[in-house]
Amino acid sequence: MNLPQNFGPAMLITLFAGLSTAIGGGIAFIVKKDNLKALSVGLGFSAGVMIFVSFMDMLPEADKLLLANFQYNHQWLTFAGFIIGLVVAVLIDYFLPDHIDTEDVLNPDAPAHRDYKIKRAGLFTAIAICVHNFPEGMATFFTTTQNITLGLSVGIAIAIHNIPEGIAVALPMYHVTGKKRYAMLYAALSGITEPIGALAGMFIFGLFLPQVLIGALMAAVAGIMIYISFDTLLPLAKEYGDWHQSIVGILSGILVIWVSLILIGG
């Protein structure tokens, strides 16, 4: 099987996005809760980038790729691919949710954290995030193989999204082990499934998916990104700050990625 185009940059960007959970692990121990409100803008920015890219670039490109081989039903195939992506994301979230109780995570001395079951939540959170990061890795990798600049935008958006996930893993694990280095290690490992997901996706789709359906895969990736944005990024953005900060982040993300795509296209 031949390596896809832009393989090197795609793997580097995916690895960067995944290991940004380690950044969250570090923030968990050096930044106070009030300062974490800055993440609200960052998470909104991430959502704005992913929503804009999905609807304004990835889905039109997916439809264009499918048009070449499916002249009369390309739009339905694009729609079906998008729905499949949504369904995959929903099923993962249903069977292994990664929702984060910010108040518990950011208050490690609260009574609830003295309960053994709550302390175990760190391990289960890490496992859940590993599973959720798998399709995110595929999304980042596949997007970058098609367009490096677009892939970098998606990678940065997912990296911002992974920072609070690292926080959610590091603090409970610290209370399980009592050692910050172990908490940081678990936070980093929770993101390593992103490059693993990229490699798995490359082999699976390289071996089994006909090239004529690449457009459907791109539409599915857009569906996954839309679900991540509305189910995880936007609720977390509001949770870390307030809705006005989230809106600033969302609009900034849309405008920045829009301008960058115009400059690149021009």
Backbone bond lengths (Angstrom), bond angles and torsions (degrees), N, CA, C in turn:
res aa  C-N    CA-C-N  psi(-1)  N-CA   C-N-CA  omega(-1)  CA-C   N-CA-C  phi
1 M - - - 1.468 - - 1.520 109.36 -
2 N 1.329 116.61 128.41 1.452 121.49 179.37 1.521 110.83 -76.59
3 L 1.341 115.02 144.75 1.453 119.33 177.31 1.517 109.40 -70.76
4 P 1.330 117.25 143.86 1.470 119.49 178.95 1.520 110.66 -69.78
5 Q 1.321 116.16 162.29 1.463 120.39 176.68 1.528 110.36 -63.18
6 N 1.327 115.37 150.31 1.473 121.80 179.51 1.528 112.11 60.77
7 F 1.328 117.23 29.95 1.476 120.44 -176.18 1.527 111.47 -59.02
8 G 1.342 117.71 -47.83 1.467 121.43 -177.54 1.524 112.43 -59.54
9 P 1.351 118.54 -56.39 1.467 119.24 178.27 1.526 112.85 -59.07
10 A 1.328 116.43 -37.19 1.468 119.35 -179.08 1.526 111.25 -62.91
11 M 1.333 117.17 -41.92 1.458 120.21 179.59 1.521 111.19 -69.20
12 L 1.330 117.48 -39.25 1.466 120.62 -179.95 1.529 110.93 -65.10
13 I 1.323 116.93 -43.93 1.472 120.69 -179.82 1.525 110.22 -65.58
14 T 1.336 116.91 -40.59 1.465 120.72 179.33 1.528 110.59 -66.06
15 L 1.332 116.68 -40.52 1.469 120.32 178.07 1.521 110.67 -64.04
16 F 1.332 116.88 -42.33 1.465 121.04 177.64 1.527 110.92 -59.94
17 A 1.342 115.96 -45.57 1.464 120.27 -179.20 1.518 110.64 -61.99
18 G 1.335 116.50 -42.86 1.459 120.01 -178.26 1.513 113.22 -67.01
19 L 1.325 116.92 -46.45 1.461 120.43 -174.95 1.520 113.53 -76.53
20 S 1.327 117.39 -2.09 1.470 119.00 175.31 1.523 111.54 -66.85
21 T 1.344 117.69 -12.37 1.466 119.31 172.58 1.529 109.99 -61.45
22 A 1.332 116.74 -28.71 1.467 120.42 177.61 1.525 110.65 -66.38
23 I 1.337 116.77 -32.31 1.465 120.19 175.80 1.520 109.76 -62.47
24 G 1.319 115.40 -43.32 1.461 119.61 176.88 1.511 111.49 -62.15
25 G 1.341 116.75 -38.15 1.456 120.20 177.16 1.515 111.77 -59.99
26 G 1.331 116.61 -39.24 1.463 120.16 178.29 1.513 112.17 -70.94
27 I 1.337 116.10 -41.88 1.469 120.08 179.59 1.519 110.93 -60.07
28 A 1.321 116.39 -34.64 1.465 120.84 -177.33 1.522 112.32 -56.53
29 F 1.332 117.73 -26.35 1.458 120.43 -174.87 1.525 114.13 -106.48
30 I 1.336 117.78 -8.86 1.462 118.39 -174.72 1.530 113.52 -120.26
31 V 1.326 117.41 -12.14 1.466 120.47 -176.39 1.520 109.85 -117.11
32 K 1.328 115.99 135.87 1.454 120.61 177.96 1.529 110.39 -77.37
33 K 1.311 114.93 161.10 1.459 120.48 -176.41 1.527 112.69 -55.51
34 D 1.332 117.95 -42.43 1.460 120.55 -176.83 1.520 111.73 -60.24
35 N 1.341 116.18 -35.24 1.456 120.24 -178.51 1.520 112.36 -74.30
36 L 1.322 117.07 -17.30 1.455 120.11 179.72 1.524 112.09 -70.86
37 K 1.334 117.32 -8.43 1.461 119.53 178.56 1.520 111.12 -61.60
38 A 1.334 117.07 -24.09 1.466 119.80 177.72 1.528 110.67 -61.28
39 L 1.336 116.39 -25.77 1.460 119.46 177.81 1.521 111.50 -65.42
40 S 1.321 117.87 -24.04 1.458 120.71 179.84 1.525 110.40 -59.92
41 V 1.341 116.31 -45.49 1.459 120.34 178.21 1.525 110.06 -65.93
42 G 1.342 116.17 -42.33 1.455 120.25 -179.27 1.519 112.88 -63.02
43 L 1.319 116.61 -41.67 1.459 120.16 179.48 1.536 111.12 -69.23
44 G 1.337 115.82 -37.93 1.460 119.30 174.86 1.520 111.15 -63.23
45 F 1.326 116.38 -41.70 1.463 121.81 176.71 1.529 110.29 -58.24
46 S 1.326 115.83 -45.81 1.457 121.88 179.23 1.525 110.64 -59.11
47 A 1.332 116.59 -45.83 1.463 120.65 179.74 1.527 110.84 -63.57
48 G 1.341 116.52 -42.80 1.460 120.13 179.64 1.519 112.37 -59.63
49 V 1.331 116.39 -43.11 1.464 121.14 178.36 1.524 110.73 -62.25
50 M 1.334 116.69 -48.47 1.455 120.28 -174.44 1.525 112.02 -68.56
51 I 1.334 117.49 -37.72 1.466 120.48 179.27 1.529 110.18 -68.09
52 F 1.341 116.48 -46.10 1.465 120.25 -179.43 1.519 110.88 -62.69
53 V 1.335 116.16 -47.82 1.461 120.48 -178.63 1.531 110.76 -60.58
54 S 1.317 116.51 -40.99 1.466 120.06 -177.24 1.526 111.80 -63.98
55 F 1.345 116.29 -50.25 1.462 119.96 -173.89 1.531 113.41 -81.54
56 M 1.334 117.10 -33.59 1.459 120.01 -172.60 1.519 114.20 -98.00
57 D 1.329 117.83 -14.18 1.457 119.15 -177.61 1.525 112.25 -128.66
58 M 1.335 117.37 -54.57 1.459 119.47 -172.63 1.527 112.64 -68.94
59 L 1.326 117.87 -46.06 1.465 119.68 -179.21 1.538 112.49 -66.58
60 P 1.349 119.61 -44.07 1.470 118.32 174.45 1.528 112.80 -61.12
61 E 1.337 116.77 -38.45 1.463 119.71 178.45 1.524 110.59 -67.13
62 A 1.330 116.89 -39.66 1.463 120.86 177.48 1.529 110.16 -60.39
63 D 1.326 116.65 -45.05 1.463 120.76 -179.90 1.522 110.99 -63.78
64 K 1.321 116.31 -37.69 1.467 120.87 179.19 1.528 111.09 -64.83
65 L 1.338 116.55 -42.30 1.461 120.34 179.16 1.531 110.94 -64.85
66 L 1.325 116.77 -40.00 1.461 120.12 -178.67 1.530 111.86 -73.06
67 L 1.326 116.97 -29.32 1.459 121.17 -179.81 1.527 111.56 -59.24
68 A 1.334 116.32 -33.56 1.460 120.30 -177.73 1.530 112.51 -63.00
69 N 1.327 117.13 -27.55 1.466 120.42 -176.66 1.528 113.66 -117.22
70 F 1.324 116.44 -17.82 1.468 120.54 -178.12 1.531 108.43 -131.36
71 Q 1.318 115.74 79.34 1.458 120.69 -170.97 1.522 112.82 -64.15
72 Y 1.321 117.79 -33.76 1.456 120.03 -171.39 1.527 115.02 -101.14
73 N 1.323 117.41 -16.54 1.468 118.89 -178.49 1.521 112.93 -132.12
74 H 1.340 116.90 23.45 1.462 120.71 -177.88 1.529 111.46 -63.30
75 Q 1.330 117.20 -35.67 1.462 119.72 -178.73 1.526 111.40 -66.66
76 W 1.337 115.59 -39.14 1.458 119.00 177.85 1.522 111.62 -67.90
77 L 1.326 117.60 -35.19 1.460 120.78 177.99 1.531 110.59 -68.18
78 T 1.335 116.60 -38.15 1.466 120.13 175.71 1.527 110.14 -63.16
79 F 1.314 115.20 -44.78 1.470 120.35 178.13 1.530 110.55 -61.27
80 A 1.327 117.00 -44.59 1.465 120.99 -179.35 1.526 111.10 -63.89
81 G 1.330 116.65 -40.45 1.467 119.53 177.96 1.514 111.56 -62.26
82 F 1.328 116.29 -42.55 1.462 120.92 178.43 1.529 110.93 -61.30
83 I 1.328 116.70 -44.88 1.466 121.23 179.32 1.526 110.96 -63.26
84 I 1.323 117.22 -40.03 1.469 120.59 178.16 1.521 110.54 -61.48
85 G 1.329 116.58 -41.72 1.461 120.05 177.20 1.514 111.95 -61.12
86 L 1.336 116.33 -43.60 1.462 120.74 177.18 1.529 110.91 -60.82
87 V 1.330 116.42 -44.83 1.461 120.89 -177.67 1.522 110.92 -63.43
88 V 1.330 116.88 -42.42 1.469 120.55 178.54 1.524 110.23 -59.95
89 A 1.333 117.03 -46.39 1.463 121.09 -179.99 1.528 111.30 -64.07
90 V 1.329 116.65 -41.24 1.467 120.66 -179.97 1.521 110.73 -64.94
91 L 1.327 118.08 -42.94 1.461 121.42 -179.06 1.530 111.32 -63.55
92 I 1.325 116.67 -42.54 1.463 119.82 177.63 1.522 110.14 -61.90
93 D 1.328 115.62 -43.97 1.456 119.69 -178.56 1.524 111.63 -68.28
94 Y 1.316 116.79 -33.01 1.472 120.53 -178.78 1.527 111.26 -70.55
95 F 1.326 115.94 -45.38 1.458 119.34 -175.87 1.524 113.00 -82.54
96 L 1.333 117.16 -23.60 1.461 119.42 179.92 1.525 109.36 -147.00
97 P 1.340 117.41 74.38 1.469 120.31 -176.67 1.524 111.55 -66.04
98 D 1.332 115.32 149.26 1.467 119.84 178.77 1.518 111.28 -118.35
99 H 1.338 116.85 22.03 1.465 119.11 -178.52 1.520 110.67 -59.78
100 I 1.316 115.35 140.21 1.458 122.34 -172.87 1.515 110.05 -113.45
101 D 1.313 116.82 126.07 1.462 121.25 173.46 1.523 107.65 -84.85
102 T 1.324 115.01 98.83 1.462 119.60 -173.60 1.524 112.02 -58.91
103 E 1.313 118.06 -39.49 1.464 120.53 -176.16 1.525 110.53 -63.71
104 D 1.326 116.71 -41.21 1.461 120.07 177.86 1.524 111.20 -67.22
105 V 1.325 115.82 -45.27 1.459 119.87 -175.65 1.520 112.14 -63.82
106 L 1.343 116.56 -40.51 1.456 120.42 -174.14 1.528 113.27 -89.62
107 N 1.330 117.44 0.48 1.460 121.24 176.24 1.528 109.73 -126.63
108 P 1.334 116.72 73.26 1.455 120.48 -174.46 1.521 114.11 -64.91
109 D 1.327 118.06 -15.66 1.469 119.96 -179.19 1.516 112.30 -93.49
110 A 1.359 115.97 1.78 1.460 119.18 179.50 1.523 109.53 -64.87
111 P 1.342 117.80 150.61 1.464 120.81 -177.88 1.515 113.89 -54.42
112 A 1.321 116.91 -33.77 1.466 119.17 -177.24 1.523 111.73 -60.15
113 H 1.320 116.82 -28.74 1.453 119.93 -177.13 1.528 112.14 -78.16
114 R 1.319 117.65 -6.75 1.454 119.11 176.50 1.521 110.94 -85.01
115 D 1.291 115.94 -10.10 1.460 120.37 179.00 1.525 109.34 -81.20
116 Y 1.297 116.46 135.79 1.460 121.12 -175.44 1.527 111.73 -60.72
117 K 1.339 116.60 -38.70 1.452 119.60 -178.24 1.522 111.53 -64.40
118 I 1.334 116.12 -36.13 1.461 119.51 178.48 1.515 110.08 -68.78
119 K 1.323 116.92 -39.02 1.466 119.95 179.02 1.531 111.25 -62.68
120 R 1.316 115.85 -35.89 1.461 119.41 178.86 1.516 111.89 -66.73
121 A 1.337 116.17 -16.47 1.464 119.94 -178.79 1.524 111.61 -59.86
122 G 1.318 117.21 -27.54 1.459 120.18 178.97 1.509 111.95 -59.55
123 L 1.331 116.14 -44.71 1.460 120.43 179.75 1.517 110.98 -65.93
124 F 1.336 116.52 -44.98 1.456 119.47 -178.77 1.533 111.25 -67.93
125 T 1.333 116.18 -34.20 1.463 119.30 175.79 1.520 110.37 -62.80
126 A 1.335 116.40 -42.91 1.460 120.57 178.94 1.524 111.11 -60.71
127 I 1.336 116.19 -44.03 1.468 120.32 179.66 1.520 110.56 -63.36
128 A 1.338 115.92 -45.27 1.460 120.05 -179.77 1.523 111.47 -60.87
129 I 1.320 116.64 -43.52 1.461 120.56 -179.17 1.525 110.72 -66.03
130 C 1.344 116.70 -36.32 1.468 120.18 176.06 1.526 110.58 -57.34
131 V 1.316 116.21 -45.66 1.459 120.47 -179.24 1.529 110.82 -65.57
132 H 1.323 117.28 -43.24 1.460 121.01 -179.57 1.525 111.46 -66.49
133 N 1.319 117.49 -32.42 1.459 120.46 -177.49 1.524 112.80 -74.60
134 F 1.326 116.89 -18.33 1.459 120.65 -178.13 1.530 111.36 -59.63
135 P 1.358 119.43 -55.63 1.479 118.14 178.05 1.520 113.08 -68.47
136 E 1.347 117.52 -26.50 1.469 119.18 176.44 1.524 110.09 -63.91
137 G 1.331 116.12 -39.19 1.459 120.08 177.03 1.515 111.59 -62.57
138 M 1.338 116.23 -41.71 1.455 120.23 177.07 1.522 110.69 -62.01
139 A 1.334 116.96 -41.06 1.466 121.40 -178.97 1.525 110.65 -63.70
140 T 1.330 116.68 -47.35 1.466 120.42 -179.18 1.514 110.94 -63.39
141 F 1.326 116.13 -47.28 1.466 121.22 -177.54 1.527 111.18 -62.57
142 F 1.327 115.95 -50.18 1.458 119.40 -175.73 1.523 111.24 -64.49
143 T 1.330 117.47 -40.55 1.463 120.56 178.94 1.520 110.77 -62.03
144 T 1.344 116.94 -41.39 1.459 120.83 -178.60 1.515 111.93 -67.47
145 T 1.328 118.10 -34.91 1.464 119.67 178.34 1.529 111.20 -64.53
146 Q 1.332 116.35 -27.62 1.463 119.90 178.95 1.528 112.13 -85.91
147 N 1.352 115.96 -34.41 1.464 120.51 -176.53 1.527 107.93 -158.10
148 I 1.329 117.72 111.55 1.461 121.32 -174.60 1.526 111.41 -61.96
149 T 1.321 117.13 -45.31 1.465 120.03 -178.19 1.521 111.24 -63.80
150 L 1.317 116.34 -43.99 1.459 120.78 177.80 1.526 110.37 -63.33
151 G 1.329 115.83 -41.63 1.462 120.36 178.57 1.519 112.04 -63.35
152 L 1.337 116.76 -37.23 1.460 120.31 177.71 1.524 110.44 -64.60
153 S 1.325 117.01 -40.38 1.465 120.58 177.65 1.524 110.74 -61.84
154 V 1.343 116.68 -45.28 1.458 120.78 178.64 1.532 110.18 -64.84
155 G 1.340 116.43 -40.72 1.466 120.58 179.75 1.518 112.15 -61.59
156 I 1.316 116.86 -43.22 1.470 120.72 178.43 1.527 110.21 -65.18
157 A 1.335 116.34 -41.52 1.467 119.88 179.39 1.525 111.04 -61.46
158 I 1.330 116.80 -44.18 1.457 120.32 -179.95 1.524 110.70 -70.18
159 A 1.332 117.33 -34.41 1.465 120.50 177.42 1.528 110.72 -61.18
160 I 1.330 116.86 -44.11 1.471 120.51 176.99 1.525 109.86 -61.04
161 H 1.315 115.41 -41.76 1.467 121.21 179.32 1.536 111.22 -62.62
162 N 1.335 117.33 -32.31 1.467 121.05 -176.63 1.530 113.66 -77.95
163 I 1.328 117.82 -17.50 1.468 119.93 -178.05 1.530 112.01 -61.40
164 P 1.341 119.73 -51.51 1.467 117.97 177.62 1.525 113.19 -65.26
165 E 1.336 117.31 -25.32 1.460 119.15 175.27 1.528 110.05 -65.50
166 G 1.335 115.97 -39.14 1.463 119.36 176.36 1.511 112.00 -62.67
167 I 1.338 116.20 -37.90 1.467 120.35 176.36 1.518 110.25 -62.85
168 A 1.333 115.41 -43.48 1.459 120.48 -177.23 1.522 112.23 -64.18
169 V 1.323 117.11 -28.94 1.464 120.64 178.53 1.528 110.91 -84.02
170 A 1.341 116.89 -43.16 1.461 121.06 -170.34 1.524 113.45 -66.07
171 L 1.337 116.83 -46.20 1.467 118.19 -174.94 1.529 113.07 -65.42
172 P 1.333 120.07 -49.87 1.472 118.02 176.84 1.528 112.86 -61.29
173 M 1.350 117.39 -38.79 1.464 119.62 -179.98 1.524 111.28 -66.02
174 Y 1.326 116.41 -30.82 1.464 119.76 176.34 1.524 110.62 -62.87
175 H 1.333 115.70 -36.35 1.458 119.41 -179.78 1.523 112.22 -79.66
176 V 1.334 116.12 -17.81 1.461 119.61 173.75 1.523 110.50 -77.84
177 T 1.338 116.59 -45.72 1.465 121.19 -173.18 1.524 113.42 -98.69
178 G 1.331 117.11 -27.11 1.457 120.66 -174.80 1.517 113.20 76.53
179 K 1.337 117.10 8.83 1.465 121.17 -177.52 1.525 110.26 -128.12
180 K 1.328 114.42 125.76 1.459 119.14 -176.93 1.529 111.78 -65.60
181 R 1.343 117.21 -35.28 1.460 118.64 -176.89 1.532 111.36 -65.50
182 Y 1.324 117.17 -34.19 1.456 120.16 176.02 1.524 110.71 -68.74
183 A 1.327 115.85 -40.39 1.466 119.90 178.61 1.526 110.29 -62.27
184 M 1.340 116.96 -42.63 1.459 121.10 177.87 1.533 110.81 -64.20
185 L 1.337 116.29 -39.65 1.463 120.58 179.93 1.522 110.91 -63.00
186 Y 1.329 116.93 -45.55 1.461 119.96 178.56 1.524 111.12 -63.59
187 A 1.323 116.96 -38.78 1.463 120.28 178.47 1.524 110.53 -61.42
188 A 1.342 116.52 -42.95 1.464 120.53 179.10 1.520 111.57 -67.08
189 L 1.337 116.26 -43.55 1.462 120.00 -177.93 1.524 111.91 -65.85
190 S 1.334 117.25 -28.39 1.462 119.19 -180.00 1.525 111.89 -64.62
191 G 1.328 117.00 -21.16 1.465 120.18 179.60 1.512 114.07 -98.05
192 I 1.339 117.44 -6.78 1.461 120.24 -174.73 1.522 111.40 -69.86
193 T 1.339 117.33 -17.53 1.464 118.62 179.63 1.532 112.17 -70.97
194 E 1.321 118.01 -11.84 1.464 118.60 177.01 1.529 111.72 -65.85
195 P 1.340 119.93 -52.86 1.471 117.78 175.24 1.527 112.58 -65.20
196 I 1.339 117.47 -30.32 1.468 119.43 175.48 1.522 110.04 -64.18
197 G 1.332 115.88 -42.96 1.464 120.24 176.47 1.519 111.78 -61.52
198 A 1.340 116.80 -36.79 1.458 120.44 178.24 1.523 111.19 -62.56
199 L 1.334 116.75 -45.80 1.465 120.80 -179.84 1.525 111.35 -66.44
200 A 1.331 115.84 -42.91 1.465 119.50 179.44 1.526 110.48 -61.91
201 G 1.324 115.78 -44.71 1.451 119.61 178.95 1.518 112.24 -61.67
202 M 1.338 115.99 -39.57 1.457 120.10 -179.72 1.528 110.84 -61.60
203 F 1.324 117.34 -44.63 1.461 120.66 -178.70 1.528 111.68 -71.68
204 I 1.329 116.32 -43.30 1.470 119.77 -178.32 1.521 110.80 -62.70
205 F 1.345 115.91 -50.03 1.449 118.83 -176.34 1.523 111.64 -76.30
206 G 1.337 116.17 -28.09 1.452 119.08 177.19 1.522 112.20 -68.99
207 L 1.327 116.35 -31.72 1.459 120.50 -177.17 1.527 112.93 -91.36
208 F 1.328 117.07 -34.87 1.467 119.35 -169.49 1.520 115.27 -114.98
209 L 1.331 118.39 -20.89 1.460 119.12 -175.65 1.525 110.74 -96.63
210 P 1.340 117.93 119.10 1.468 119.59 177.42 1.519 111.04 -60.85
211 Q 1.315 116.46 145.26 1.459 120.78 -179.26 1.534 111.92 -58.66
212 V 1.345 116.49 -27.00 1.464 118.66 -177.64 1.518 111.57 -68.94
213 L 1.343 117.64 -15.11 1.461 120.55 -179.38 1.529 112.49 -104.57
214 I 1.322 116.63 13.75 1.465 120.22 177.55 1.530 110.48 -58.84
215 G 1.319 116.51 -36.16 1.456 119.74 178.58 1.522 112.11 -62.12
216 A 1.335 117.20 -37.97 1.460 121.06 177.71 1.521 110.62 -65.22
217 L 1.332 116.82 -38.24 1.467 120.63 177.09 1.520 110.89 -63.49
218 M 1.326 116.78 -41.79 1.461 120.03 178.90 1.528 110.51 -63.52
219 A 1.332 117.41 -38.74 1.464 120.94 177.22 1.529 110.22 -64.44
220 A 1.339 117.04 -38.34 1.466 120.69 178.18 1.520 111.17 -64.88
221 V 1.327 116.69 -40.40 1.465 121.23 176.95 1.528 109.96 -60.93
222 A 1.335 116.59 -40.77 1.465 120.51 177.10 1.528 110.44 -61.21
223 G 1.325 116.77 -40.34 1.459 120.35 178.02 1.518 112.05 -62.12
224 I 1.334 116.82 -42.72 1.466 121.10 177.71 1.524 110.61 -61.17
225 M 1.331 116.40 -43.76 1.464 120.23 -178.28 1.521 111.79 -66.37
226 I 1.332 117.31 -38.40 1.462 120.68 178.41 1.522 110.04 -63.80
227 Y 1.325 117.02 -42.96 1.461 119.84 179.65 1.524 110.75 -63.74
228 I 1.320 117.81 -44.60 1.460 121.65 178.32 1.531 110.12 -57.35
229 S 1.333 116.02 -42.15 1.463 120.48 -177.69 1.522 112.17 -62.83
230 F 1.329 115.94 -47.89 1.464 119.69 -174.25 1.523 113.15 -83.50
231 D 1.321 117.52 -28.46 1.465 120.17 -177.04 1.526 112.65 -88.92
232 T 1.318 117.50 -31.09 1.466 120.65 -173.29 1.522 113.31 -118.67
233 L 1.325 117.01 -54.51 1.464 119.77 -172.23 1.523 112.95 -64.84
234 L 1.323 117.36 -50.90 1.461 119.86 -176.37 1.533 112.79 -67.12
235 P 1.347 119.79 -44.06 1.473 118.30 175.46 1.526 112.61 -61.04
236 L 1.338 117.96 -39.71 1.462 120.23 179.18 1.522 111.28 -68.04
237 A 1.351 116.53 -37.67 1.465 119.84 178.56 1.522 110.54 -58.81
238 K 1.324 116.32 -43.36 1.460 120.44 179.14 1.525 111.12 -69.27
239 E 1.330 116.48 -33.93 1.459 121.20 -176.74 1.530 111.78 -69.95
240 Y 1.339 116.74 -38.09 1.455 119.93 -178.29 1.528 112.59 -78.50
241 G 1.318 117.62 -24.65 1.464 119.35 -179.15 1.505 110.40 -136.88
242 D 1.336 116.86 -121.36 1.451 120.86 172.71 1.521 107.76 -139.42
243 W 1.326 115.14 171.73 1.458 118.89 -172.14 1.520 112.36 -65.03
244 H 1.345 118.03 -31.46 1.463 120.27 179.28 1.533 110.77 -65.19
245 Q 1.343 116.82 -41.33 1.462 119.95 176.17 1.520 110.85 -63.23
246 S 1.322 116.23 -39.02 1.458 120.17 178.76 1.521 111.14 -62.77
247 I 1.342 116.44 -42.34 1.463 120.98 -179.77 1.523 110.71 -62.98
248 V 1.342 116.25 -42.12 1.472 120.09 176.68 1.523 110.24 -57.16
249 G 1.329 115.76 -44.54 1.458 119.83 179.50 1.521 112.09 -64.61
250 I 1.333 117.12 -44.87 1.464 121.48 -178.85 1.526 110.96 -60.15
251 L 1.350 116.11 -50.44 1.463 119.96 -178.42 1.528 111.31 -64.92
252 S 1.334 116.52 -37.41 1.470 119.71 178.23 1.520 110.44 -63.59
253 G 1.321 116.24 -43.37 1.457 119.98 178.94 1.513 112.16 -61.00
254 I 1.341 116.58 -44.51 1.463 120.52 179.69 1.526 110.98 -62.85
255 L 1.339 116.67 -46.80 1.464 120.12 -176.76 1.522 112.23 -67.64
256 V 1.325 116.82 -41.00 1.466 120.24 -178.74 1.527 110.78 -64.94
257 I 1.337 117.21 -47.01 1.463 118.90 -178.69 1.525 110.67 -69.48
258 W 1.331 117.57 -32.76 1.472 121.42 177.60 1.527 110.37 -63.61
259 V 1.332 116.30 -49.66 1.461 120.50 179.68 1.533 110.76 -62.05
260 S 1.326 116.81 -42.66 1.458 119.77 -178.57 1.528 111.21 -62.86
261 L 1.334 117.06 -39.61 1.463 119.94 179.33 1.534 110.92 -69.04
262 I 1.354 117.21 -35.02 1.462 120.20 176.66 1.527 109.84 -64.75
263 L 1.336 116.69 -45.70 1.468 121.04 -179.14 1.519 111.21 -62.69
264 I 1.328 115.75 -40.43 1.467 119.25 179.90 1.518 110.37 -68.82
265 G 1.336 115.27 -41.75 1.463 119.29 -179.45 1.512 112.39 -68.80
266 G 1.362 114.81 -30.01 1.448 118.49 179.94 1.495 113.34 -81.81
